[in-house]
Amino acid sequence: MTKMRKKIDINQGSIFDILRQAQDGNLSLGENAAAGSLDIDRQFREAVSLDLKGCPLSRYGVAGKMSELLGQDITAAMLNSWTAESHNGHRFPAIFLPAFCAATGQSRAMQLVGRASGSFLLPGSDALRAEIRRLDEEIASKQCEKKKRLMFLKEVETKR
């Protein structure tokens, strides 16, 4: 009997939506996570399938590229097993995920794993923008501290 397959929306909302969920307590990770809440098997299989569909290469091409990148044989049959819901005993090894993302040029599966673990995946340019923003915030904070100290210094000097 064929299993009915429910469509799962794995599209990532904005980083602000996820942060809002975490702040409101609707996103639980680690010690506070409910039993089974981090079982992402089904969503992960869906993400891998969508990544394969979004790739210009065939599954054979993806398997070949992954084999080249990993230095070990990956077959299209393995990819099919990792995405099939009926193959419960077949899991996509996490150590293959970087090669899979490089071969497909897609990152839904990696984003899903990151989100489930409380991390955010940013492409290189976005990561640099985020780092620049963090540095700008540090500079602004330090400038604020400097102004406070200058005002305190003026107070001290005027009381003399």
ZIRANOR-V381079 format. One record per pair of residues at least 6 apart in sequence whose ideal C-beta (glycine too) atoms are under 8 Angstrom apart, sorted by the first residue. I is the first residue (numbers start at 1). GAP is how many residues later the second one is. If there is no record, write none. Layout:
i->[I/I]
gap->[GAP/GAP]
//
This chain:
i->[3/3/5/7/8/8/8/10/10/10/10/10/10/12/12/12/15/18/18/18/21/22/22/27/28/28/29/29/29/30/38/40/40/40/41/42/43/44/44/44/44/45/45/45/45/45/47/47/47/47/48/48/48/48/48/48/48/49/50/50/51/51/51/51/51/51/51/52/52/52/52/52/52/54/54/54/54/55/55/55/55/55/56/57/57/57/58/59/59/59/60/61/62/62/62/62/62/63/63/63/63/63/64/65/65/65/66/66/66/66/66/67/67/69/69/69/70/70/74/74/78/81/81/82/82/82/84/92/92/94/97/97/97/98/100/101/101/101/107/107/110/111/114/114/122]
gap->[82/83/80/39/34/35/38/33/36/37/40/98/102/6/99/103/105/9/97/102/6/7/96/91/6/9/9/88/89/88/78/72/73/76/50/43/69/48/65/68/69/37/38/39/40/47/61/62/64/65/31/34/35/44/52/60/61/34/56/58/49/50/53/55/56/57/58/7/10/27/31/52/54/50/51/52/54/7/48/49/50/51/49/8/46/47/18/17/20/21/16/42/14/17/38/41/42/11/12/13/15/16/10/34/37/38/8/30/33/34/37/6/7/30/33/34/26/29/22/25/12/6/9/8/9/10/6/8/17/19/12/13/16/12/9/6/8/9/14/16/11/10/6/7/8]
//
